[in-house]
Structures are given as structure tokens and as C-alpha cells.
Amino acid sequence: MRLINAEKLLEDIRRSCMTSKDVEALVNAQPTAYDLDKVVEDLEELRDGSYDFDCCPYRDTDISCDKCHMIRAVDIVRHGGSQV
């Protein structure tokens, strides 16, 4: 299963007259709106500590590493991966 951009799909359907096979092809051609595999990969990297601590934006603040990990995890999920 994959998540697609429903707004783009509806826009494409409204612009054309289609048969059921055309609609199926159109659905299959839609871009993925959320890359679950990339999110999981990035979360696993965060969990395993395979990221550059020197680049941590919270390194010289009073934010703990646990809170930093939570902030980064939320950012990964929010952006669909690779945004930390």
C-alpha cells in the first residue's frame, strides 16, 4: 500500500473522460505523497546513532539528547524522511 496525493488525482480525473482502465492507470501513475520506507530508514538511523552529532542544532543548548531525538523523529515523520 502507498499513500498518494488525492488532490492531484481528483484534479487529473476532472480534466478527462476515462474508462475504468484509464482510471486505474491514472491511480497507478500518481506520485507517492509519503515515502514510508524512507521514514523508517531515517528513524532506524536515528535509533542506531548513525548520524553526525557535530551537526546537532541543539548541541550547545539546554535541550537533552532524549528531547533532541524526539524532535528529530517528529521532523522525520512530518517531512516524510531525510529532513533532519
Disulfide bonds with the S-S distance in Angstrom:
none
